């Protein structure tokens, strides 16, 4: 460990001998400005600029075969007093969630969908869906795939599950 300390000390003293405080501040400024100029051209920024297809008003949104429920595990909140992306009154979304990649039937594109359990009331029990297509990442919590994601909240149990479109999956070139 002493060799590492000696190496770091020598390297720091050598760098300090060739640079000044103003030079270090100027380099940090260039790095920050350069980073700010690069952010708009990253592929992630373009993916979130796309408008996802709307699912509101669709009769399929209460059907487990609806495209954005491809990674759903739970009762649909649209059958329990909420909507496909909003928890019912008196519940709160889980602080942790799972993510799926689902292909839209309307435009054929892949979308990232976040699934949140709505916590704080007894299970609704209506419109139960158990789809496992495209779940990311593959959590193994306990010995079963059905996890109560309300464990991070102070309000148990899970009543139902929402499906919120987070953005378009960037196409690889």
GICOR-V760589 format. One record per backbone hydrogen bond with DSSP energy under -1.0 kcal/mol. CO is the residue of the C=O (numbers start at 1). NH is the residue of the N-H. E is the energy in kcal/mol with one decimal. If there is no record, write none. Layout:
CO:NH:E + CO:NH:E
//
This chain:
1:5:-2.0 + 2:6:-2.5 + 3:7:-2.5 + 4:8:-2.7 + 5:9:-2.5 + 6:10:-2.6 + 7:11:-2.5 + 8:12:-2.6 + 9:13:-2.4 + 10:14:-2.4 + 11:15:-2.5 + 12:16:-2.4 + 13:17:-1.7 + 20:24:-2.2 + 21:25:-2.5 + 22:26:-2.5 + 23:27:-2.1 + 24:28:-2.4 + 25:29:-2.4 + 26:30:-2.4 + 27:31:-2.2 + 28:32:-2.5 + 29:33:-2.6 + 30:34:-2.7 + 31:35:-2.3 + 32:36:-2.1 + 33:37:-1.7 + 34:38:-1.3 + 35:39:-1.6 + 38:41:-1.4 + 39:42:-1.5 + 42:46:-1.1 + 43:47:-1.8 + 44:48:-1.7 + 47:168:-1.6 + 55:58:-1.5 + 58:61:-1.4 + 59:62:-1.2 + 60:63:-2.4 + 63:66:-2.1 + 66:69:-2.0 + 67:70:-1.1 + 69:72:-1.5 + 70:133:-2.0 + 72:131:-3.5 + 74:129:-2.3 + 75:161:-3.2 + 76:79:-1.5 + 77:80:-1.1 + 77:82:-2.6 + 84:163:-4.1 + 86:83:-2.5 + 88:91:-1.6 + 92:119:-3.7 + 98:115:-3.0 + 99:136:-4.4 + 100:113:-3.2 + 102:111:-3.2 + 104:108:-1.5 + 109:104:-3.1 + 110:169:-2.6 + 111:102:-2.5 + 112:166:-3.4 + 112:167:-1.1 + 113:100:-2.9 + 114:164:-2.9 + 115:98:-1.6 + 116:162:-3.0 + 117:94:-2.6 + 118:159:-3.6 + 119:92:-2.1 + 127:76:-1.6 + 129:74:-2.4 + 134:101:-1.0 + 136:99:-1.8 + 137:139:-1.6 + 147:149:-1.1 + 148:151:-1.4 + 150:153:-1.4 + 157:120:-2.3 + 159:124:-2.3 + 160:118:-3.2 + 161:77:-1.8 + 162:116:-1.1 + 164:114:-3.0 + 167:112:-3.1
//
